[in-house]
């Protein structure tokens, strides 16, 4: 996309639900960079307040930071009424947390999404809504799609998998969705509900399916297996073994949070993004074991430990990016090697980002 299109955002107000989190705060920074006024609507309950202020750069006292719940219709309607665009990124986005607390996931990811959609559908001011979805809606790489390939293709793939192990799947936007976790199921519902609610009233929308987001200042959460770069780097910094769930053979398309923010802001005003669904990924498959090895190069005393594969952890795949590149006129700029180096450098400079609970576990393990 040409920068002339981004000029459309200058002076515009953009509501970002979940705008105080890692991704949301980076999106709001990007919006300010193009002259927009971002409004952040967020609960500020996923981390300690100092994390938002010191690491994410979010001031809870800023009048443009609205502390509240997207399940509150009056609050959401008021925020939407003053906005030209909406980016709906608020969610219980932790896969393991959604599995442990499915009702909480339903309240936030489904009820909250419907409240936002209803407010936007009633607005005569909102020009476009971006619904933030996830590559998890694809499930485990669409094995049924592979099964439908012709015999020669299946035989060749079977031979290659016998030699190299499971080959990664390239995931296309028109593939059938097969969510295999509570979190993925809520996102698949949100995609369809966005189309039904906004398509019915003629409000423009775009669905963006984020692949594996990483980057500073990402902070790990207890009892979570998401955010593999942050987990490996944080454990390595404390001298703890890097846990390779299932041997680390899962495939991820790692997208730096700066690239995620850039793509999302471009999707707001790209003419061809109207009512589209876009993968936001690099198109480069990276095995989890490779991520561990790249982190270990930054922490030479690192050691690996193979652990069981969590039941809701997808084998994964990587993004087909042709539609994204065509619609947005853009592609990601930060490689995995560069992004991991940036994250580990940041973590070394910012040791306070390592949670106290993990430091306690580390000390207990060494005694």
N, C-alpha and C positions, 0 to 999 in steps of 0.2 A: 504494500500500500504506500502511496505517496504521502509525504508529510502534509500536503495540501488538504487531504481528507481529515487528518487529525486536527486541523485548524477549526473544524466544525465544533470541536469540544471546547474551544476557548470561550470562557464566560458561561458555560453550561454547568448546571448542577447535576451531579451523578450520585445517586444513592447506592452505597455498597453495603449490603447486608453481610455481616461477618467481617466488616472492614477493619477490625482491630487485630485480626489474626495474622499469621505469617503471610499468607497469600493476599488477604484483604489489605493489609497495611502496605504491601508492595504495590498493589494496584492503586491505592489512593496516592501514593508517592508519584507513580507514573502519571496519574490524572493531573496532579498539580503541575507536573513538568510540561504538560501541553496546555496549561491555562484554565483547566476546569476547576470547579469547586466540588470536592468530594464530601459527601455526608456519610459517616460510618455509623451503622446500626449494629450493635454487638452487645452480648451479655457480659463480656469481660470476666468470664468464669472458668475458662479453660486453663488458665495459668495464674500464678500470683500477680497482683497488680504491678509489681516492680518489673516483671518480665515484659508486660506491655509497654511500660514507660521506658525502661532502660535498654531493652533489646529490640522491640518492634517500633520504637519511636512514637508511640501513641500516648497522647496526653488525655487522661480521662476527664479533665476539666475543660477541654476544648469544646466550645459550643457546637462545633460540627461533629462531635462524637456523641452519639445518642446511645446511652446505656439502657438497653431494654430488650425485650423478648419479641421475636418475630411472630409469636403466637398471639400477640395482642393486637387485634384488628384496629382499634382506634389509633394506637401508636404508629402502626405501619401505614395506615391511610394518611396520617398527617405528614409522615416523612415522604411518602410517594407524591403527595399533592404538591410539594415544593421542588420536585425533581424532573429533569428533562430526560434522563436515562436511569436505568436500574441495572445493577449487577447483583444477582442473587447468589452469593457465595456462602451464606450462613448454613451450617449443617453440623450435625454430629458426624465428623468426618473420619473418626478412628474406626477401622474395620472391627478390631477386637472389642472395642467398647460397644459398638452396635450389636455385636453378637451376644455380649453379656447383658445388655439392657435394651432389648428390642422395643419395648414400649417407649423408652426415651427417644430412640431413633425415630419411631413413628411420630411422636409428638413434634419433634424438631424438624425432621426431614420431610415429613408428609403434611402434617397439619400446618406447620409454619410456612411451608412452600405454598400451600393453598391460600393462606392469608395474604401472602405477598402477591400471588397471581390475581386474586380477587381485587386487590387495591389497584394494581396496574391496569386490569381490564376496565375498571371504572374511570380511570384517569383519561382526560383529554389532552394532557400535556406530555406524557411519556412517549418518547419516540421509538425506543427499543428496550427490551429486556434481554439480558444475557443470563441464561440458566447454566450454572456451573455443575457439570456432571463429571463422570469419572470413567476411565477405561475399564474399571471393574465390571461395568455392565456387559462386557463381552464374555465374561466367565474365564474358562481355562483355554482360550485360544481356539474356540469354535471347532472342536474335533469332528463334529458331525459334518461341517463344511468340507473338511479334508476327506471324510469318508465318501463324499459324493464325487470326488475327483475320478477321472477315468482310471481303468486298471493299470495302465502303463505308468501314470503319474504316481499312483499309490505304491506301486512296486518300487519305483525309484526312491520315493520318500522313505519307504520301509528299509531299503538298503542303506541309505544315508544315516537313518536313525540308528540302525544296528551298529554302524561304524562310529558315529559321532555322538550318539545319545539323542534325546529329544530335540528336534529342530524347533526354533522359535517360529511363532505364527505372526504373520503380518495382519493387523486388524483393520478392516475397512469399515467406514461409516455405515455402509448398507448391509453389513452382516447382521444376522439374526441375533438378538440379545439373549444371553443366557446367564443372568446374574446368579452367583453361587454363594452370596453372603447377604445378610440383612442390609448392610450398607449399600451394596450394589443394587439390591432390589428397590430400595427407596429412591436411588438415583434413576433407575429405569422408569419407575413410576413418575418421577418429577419431569423427566423428558417428555413423556407422553401427555402428562397433564398440562404442561406448558403449551404444547401444540393445541390441545383441545380448548383450553381456556382462552388463550390469546388469539389463536387462529380463528376462533369463532367470532371475535369482535374486530378483527383486522388490525390488531396491534403487532408490530414487528417484533420478532424474537430471534435469538440465536442460541443454540445449545453448543457448549464447548465441553468436550470430553478430555479432561486433563489426564495425562499419563503420570508417571511417578515423579512427583514434585520433590525437589530437594534444594538445599542452599541455605546459607547463613541469613538470618539468625535462627534457624530451626532448632527447637529444643525438644528433646525426647519426652514421651509421656510414659508413666509407669504402666505395666501390664499391656503394653502395645508392641506389635511387631511391625508397624508401619514405619516409614522414613528410614530406610536401610542405611543411607549414607550417615545420617546423624547418629544412629545407633552404633554403627561400627566405629566411627570416629570418637564418640564419647567413651565407649568401652576401651578403645585402644589408648586413649589419653590417660585412663586410670590403670592401665596395665592388665585389664580384664581380657579374657579370651573373646574372640569374635565368634559368635554363635552362627553357624551355617545351618539354618533350618532346612531339613531335607537334603542336606549336603550342598546347599547353595546353588542348585541347578535351575532355579526359577529364572525367568527372563523378565527384565524391566526395561522400559524406555524412559530413561532418566532425563527430566526436563528441569533446568534451573528455574528457580522462582522468578528471576528477572525476565526470562523469556516468557514464562507463563503470564506475567503481568502485561508485558508488551503485546502479546497476542490478544489478550482479553480486551484491552483498551482499543486495539485496532478493530476488533469484531463489533464494537459499539457503532462504528460509523462506516464500515466497509459496505458499499451498496449491495454487493453480491452475497453478503452474509444474511440478508433478509430471509427469515424462516429456514435457515440452514442448520445442519448439524456438522460440527467440525472436530476432528481429532486435533489435540494440541500436544504434539510430541516431536521428537527429533528424527524418527524413522530409523534409529540405530538401536539394535538389540544388545543388551548388556546383561550377562549373567550375574546373579547376586555374588557368586564366588569371585568374579572379576572385580566387583566393587570392593570386596574385602581385601583382595590383593593390592588394589590401588591405595586403599587406606593404609595397609601394612607398610607400603613403601614410605609413607610419611611418618610412621611410628615403627622403627626397625625391630623393636622387641616384641611385636605383636605375635600372637599365636592363635590358631584356629581350633574350634571345637564343633563337631557335628552334633546337631540336635534334631528332635523330631519336627516334622512339618506341621504347623498348625492347621486344623481342618478347614479354616476359612482363608488360607493363604493361596491365592491363585498361582498356577504355573506361569501364567502371563504370556506376553507377546510384545510386539512393538507396533508403532503407529504407521499406517499408510498416511502419507503426508501430502499427497498430490492435491486433494481438495483444499486443505488448509493453505498451501502455497498459492493456489490459483485464486481463491476467494480473498485472502488477506494480502496477497502480493508480498509475502514475508516468510522467513523461516528462522528457526532458532540459531543463535550465534555462539552459545557457550557449550563447549565439548564436555564430556564426562570427566576427562582428565583435568581440564581447567577448573571445572566446578568443584571437584573433590579437593583439589589443591587449595582453592579459595576457602572452602568450608573448614578444612583442617587448620589452615593458617588463622582463620577467624577464631576457631575454638581455642587454639593455643594462646592467642592474645586476649581471649575473653573466658578465662576459666570459671568465672561466676555463672556461666551458662550451663555448667554441669550441675544437675539437680543434687540437692543435699542427700536425698534418699539413696541415690546410686553411690555417692561417696561413702555413705554408711555401709551399704552392702559390700563395697570394695574393701573397706577396712575389716569387716567381719570375715570376708573370704581369705584375707591375708594372715589372720590370726589363728 
